[in-house]
Amino acid sequence: MMGYQPPPDDPLFSYNVQLETRIRKDHILRRIKQEIDFNFIYKEVSSTYGASGNVSLPPPVILKLMLLLVLYNVRSERELMETLPERLDWLWFLDYNIETPIPDHSVLSKARKRWGEEAFKRFFQAVVSRCVGAGLVRGDKIFVDSSLIQADASKDSLTTRLDLAYNEMEKRLEGDPRFSVNRRRVSSTDPDASIVRQGDNASLRYKTHRAVDEAHEVITAVEATTGIVDDGAKLADLIDAHKANTDMEATTVVADSKYGTVDNYLVCHDKKATAHIKPLADRIVPYRNDIFPQGRFIYDAASDTFTCPAGKAMKRKARIRDWIVYIAGTDVCLACSLKEQCTKAKTGRAVRRHVRHDVLAMMYARGRSKAAKRNLRVRQHLMERSFAQGVRFGMKKARWRRLWRVQIQEYLIASVQNIRILLKATKDRFAGIRNKAKNAGPARCLAALDRARLYSCLTIGVLLPRASRLCLFIPGA
């Protein structure tokens, strides 16, 4: 016999509702709650609150709300709060019940302003530390790249810089001076955003820079900048951030030719890292292809001179920063029969040599090696995959305006991506142990599961040295 649903009769009081029983055991929020301790944020932001006044929303709840905003790519904070009463899993994740009052959406923007980006940086570092403790970071090889972010501002908001405060303009002028349009024009709604052309489209953008570990593609360093900041200018900062966040030295750095500058090669050498970076000079078309390249000029270390194709000696003339200039002399060059093939300058040909030429030659050779070519092929897919996963969480468009808020967004997105990697690795580890112990005795099976649960006790806010990580078994973890 067919059953019919009676008219709705919503009781005034419900005594048998328990959110714990309504959330499935393998729900992602349940697993995040098991793996991540959000209470560390109390200590991080305690200095931003006073001893009297209105009682704020607990900091762990605010951090969880921020995480939900990014994890589910909710369009706005207002929509997040409107959806919250309808989502039992979100309420349970926040340790709420169905009768808990829903906070106003403005508490999130106020908390961001109160905490600043440092609190979210600590959260990102804590998640990276958790991944290190779980053995998901090898640390010796990192891949570096950047991606543009669409700013939350229209081109219609562009105005001349004279219309805004002078001090504000000075801050923006710290970017790359090559882009003269950004020296003359600025957005009145988001002064930190830069006008960047990508293909035929010019728009206001930011840029995110990442360092990704090879083992499980954990993001170990992330930084947001204005859109006109050169990619290569952030390589040293990313290497330093990787070391600070993981307590591991990167011995191999892999990046494309945008990072293949002289300064970056020397930075990698000084940090004792091999630069698997294609030299920038390899993709730059020479300005003149009808004259002798510098490779035709032979350097003699004993006399510190070059010999030109005509056999004339070129002596040291001057030093410009880290480059030494050599010339044969105006009279010699003008009287040379090979002048038309050598230079078009009226003062003769000049060649230059870096003061650390031998180091650069060694680093260039490594950047063109077979191992470097293999790593560069891996980098192409690995970094694209990392950024593509970030797009799922809203990486391509800035949620908020101003650079410090975009930095917060990048910390949250990178943290979400790392948490998903952590959860997947933990799930695979438990599944593998269960399969291996399936036919074993009860004692061996319990011992195997206990060893797997050792990872669940690592404190999220503490980064332990690689050789001294301690784990304690937590029943029911």
NUVO-274032 format. One record per residue (C-alpha): x, y, z; residue in one letter. Coordinates in pm, whole numbers, plus 50000, padded with zeros to 5 digits. Layout:
XYZA
...
END
This chain:
500005000050000M
501305034649906M
502145057750193G
501215094350192Y
503145122150365Q
501005141150613P
500955179250617P
503995194350793P
503605197251167D
506775213551296D
506915208851674P
507525239251887L
510295221152076F
512585193051958S
514275173152235Y
515865145352031N
518065165751793V
521785158351839Q
524055172351568L
526775147051645E
524545119151517T
523545138651206R
527085142551065I
528455112650876R
531655097051003K
533705104950692D
532545140950653H
535415164150561I
534605188350845L
534675159751096R
538105149750970R
539345185850977I
538145188951334K
540065157651427Q
543295168451258E
543435205951326I
543465223051663D
541985257751615F
542425267851979N
545995279151915F
544535311651778I
543635322952132Y
547305329352207K
548075344551868E
545425372051887V
545185377452263S
547145410052239S
544535425052002T
541735423752262Y
541215445552567G
540445434952924A
537005451352932S
534135459352701G
531805437352499N
532645400352481V
533735390752131S
532955359851931L
535535333152030P
538575335151797P
538425297851703P
534855302951578V
535955332551366I
538835312551218L
536515283351141K
534065306850971L
536905320350756M
537845284850669L
534265276250570L
534125307450353L
537105295250148V
536565257550167L
533055260150021Y
533915290849812N
530945309949948V
530375341749751R
530295365750048S
530335366950425E
526725378150427R
525755347150228E
527835325750465L
525835337650766M
522545333950580E
523395298150486T
524785288550827L
521395280450995P
520565257050706E
523745236650733R
523835212451026L
527405202450939D
528585238450958W
526845243551293L
528425211851429W
531865222551301F
531515255451490L
530405236751808D
527005253451772Y
523565238251812N
520385246651627I
519435272351891E
522745291251895T
522325327351773P
523985333451438I
526545361851449P
526385391351215D
528555389450905H
530415420951010S
532285402051284V
534515386551016L
535615419350858S
536165434251204K
538255404251308A
540415406850994R
541085443151068K
541795436051436R
544015405751382W
545865416851070G
547535392650832E
549995379051091E
547365357151262A
546455340750931F
550125336350850K
550505317151177R
547545295451082F
549135287650746F
552455279850917Q
550675257551167A
549035237350887V
552405234050711V
553885222451043S
551145196351070R
551985183850719C
555685182250812V
554835162251123G
552775138150913A
555765131750687G
554225148450381L
557075173150321V
560485162150199R
561815197550198G
564905194249981D
563285203449645K
560795231449588I
559005243649277F
558325280949243V
555855299749025D
553295327949031S
549775334648909S
547715366048854L
544645374449065I
541805396248940Q
541365425649177A
537965435149313D
538025468049123A
536905479948783S
538965498448525K
536315525548551D
537735533448896S
541075544548748L
542045580348811T
545205601148794T
547515599149088R
547235636349155L
543695630049273D
544895608849566L
547125614949866A
550845617749794Y
551865592850065N
549525566749921E
551135571149583M
554635567049724E
553685532949859K
552395521749521R
555495534249343L
557555507649519E
556485483749242G
558235477948912D
559025511948754P
558905497448400R
555125500348391F
554685537648344S
550885534648333V
550915524648700N
552905556148779R
550215577548623R
546975558848693R
545585542849007V
542275527749118S
540305549549357S
538615518749509T
541715496649545D
544935517049523P
547125486049576D
545945468649259A
548125472248947S
547175475348583I
548515443948418V
548085433248058R
547535396247990Q
547135389747620G
544765416147484D
543135422147822N
544435448748062A
542865449448407S
543595455548773L
545355425848925R
547385411649212Y
549835383149197K
550375352649418T
553785335949449H
554125300149573R
556735274749671A
555505238749650V
557255208149790D
557685178949553E
556675149649775A
552905155849815H
552625190649660E
552265208049995V
552445245949963I
555295255850195T
555435293350121A
553005318349972V
553105355949922E
550775380649755A
552075411749580T
550835438249344T
550445426448987G
553525443848847I
556055428649087V
558535408048888D
558365370648951D
562105367148995G
562215393749266A
560395370649512K
562535339249474L
564835346549770A
561845354649996D
560115321949905L
563265301549977I
563615318450316D
559905313450395A
560155276650301H
562975271950550K
561175291350823A
557905272250777N
559335237150744T
562665239150928D
564245223250618M
566805235850369E
565855235750001A
568845221549814T
567145222949472T
565045251649342V
563035246349022V
561545275648830A
560995287448475D
563125312348285S
561345342448441K
563405335048752Y
566645329048561G
568325362048650T
571905367348762V
570775377649110D
568675346249154N
571485323249047Y
573795339749299L
571115338149569V
570695300649514C
574465295549519H
574835315349843D
572035294950000K
573775262849886K
570925253549654A
571115240549300T
569135262849065A
567275241848808H
566225273548632I
566535279848263K
568655311248216P
566645341948129L
569125350247852A
568105318347667D
564675332447585R
565675368447513I
566175376347145V
569415396147099P
568925432247005Y
571395428846717R
571975395646542N
574365409446278D
577345414946509I
579725391646692F
578245376647011P
580245379047330Q
581155342247298G
583605352147022R
585665371947272F
588195350447462I
588985358747824Y
592465353547970D
592425351748350A
596205356248388A
596225390248222S
592605398948298D
591955407947934T
589705397547647F
590925389847297T
588565401547023C
587965382646694P
590575404946528A
593195394346784G
593315427546970K
593555428947349A
590655444547539M
591615457947882K
589595466148191R
588085500748162K
585505504948437A
583305486848689R
579555492348690I
578105476549003R
579075439648974D
580065441348607W
583545448948473I
583705465848130V
586545458247885Y
587385478347571I
590135478447308A
589985515947255G
588175538347010T
591145542046776D
591725504546759V
588075496546685C
587645523846422L
590705511346234A
589705474546252C
588645456845932S
586005437046125L
584325467646276K
581105464046075E
580735428346200Q
581665437346557C
579905469446655T
577825498346528K
578895521346810A
581025551246721K
583205546247031T
584005509646961G
583045475947107R
582795469447482A
582255436047655V
581495430148021R
582165402648272R
580535396648610H
582805397148915V
581445362349003R
581585349248650H
582875314748747D
579995309248988V
577475320448726L
578995297848462A
578635268048696M
575035277148783M
574155282448415Y
575515247848333A
573355232248605R
570325251248477G
570805235448135R
571535200148261S
569395169248194K
568295168248557A
567135204248530A
565185196948214K
563435167648387R
562515189248685N
561285217248461L
558925192948288R
557645181748627V
557275218148738R
555055226448443Q
552385201448550H
552905203648927L
552525241348954M
549625242548710E
547905215948918R
548495235349240S
547055267549096F
544155249048931A
543185234349268Q
543385269249418G
540885281649159V
538285258749318R
538555279949633F
538365313849463G
542045320749399M
541565338249063K
539565367349206K
540275388049514A
537495386449770R
538535418749936W
540405450449852R
543915461449953R
547035440449947L
547025429150311W
543545414650271R
544545396449951V
547465382050149Q
544995368750406I
542975352850127Q
546095335549993E
547025322250338Y
543515307650376L
543445292150027I
546895276650069A
545885263650413S
542735247450271V
544735230749994Q
547285217650244N
544565204950477I
543005185350191R
546405170150112I
546805161150480L
543375144950497L
543925125050179K
547305112350295A
545925103050637T
542985084850478K
545265065750240D
547605056750524R
544805042550738F
543325024050440A
546675008550358G
547254997450715I
543774982350737R
544334962850416N
547674949550538K
546274940350877A
543064925250743K
544294889550771N
546464895351076A
545544887051433G
543664911751655P
546784922151847A
548804929851531R
545864948351378C
545454971051684L
549194977651696A
549204988251331A
546285012051381L
547905026751693D
551055034551492R
548955052551232A
547215072951497R
550555086851615L
550175114151353Y
546945127251505S
548625140851820C
551055165751663L
550315200351799T
549375223051511I
550945254951644G
554375240551723V
557015233551461L
559335206651594L
562795199451449P
562865170751207R
564965148651434A
562955154651753S
559255151651669R
557355135051952L
554015117451917C
551635105452189L
548775081652121F
545385097452182I
542585071952225P
539735077851986G
541745101351762A
END
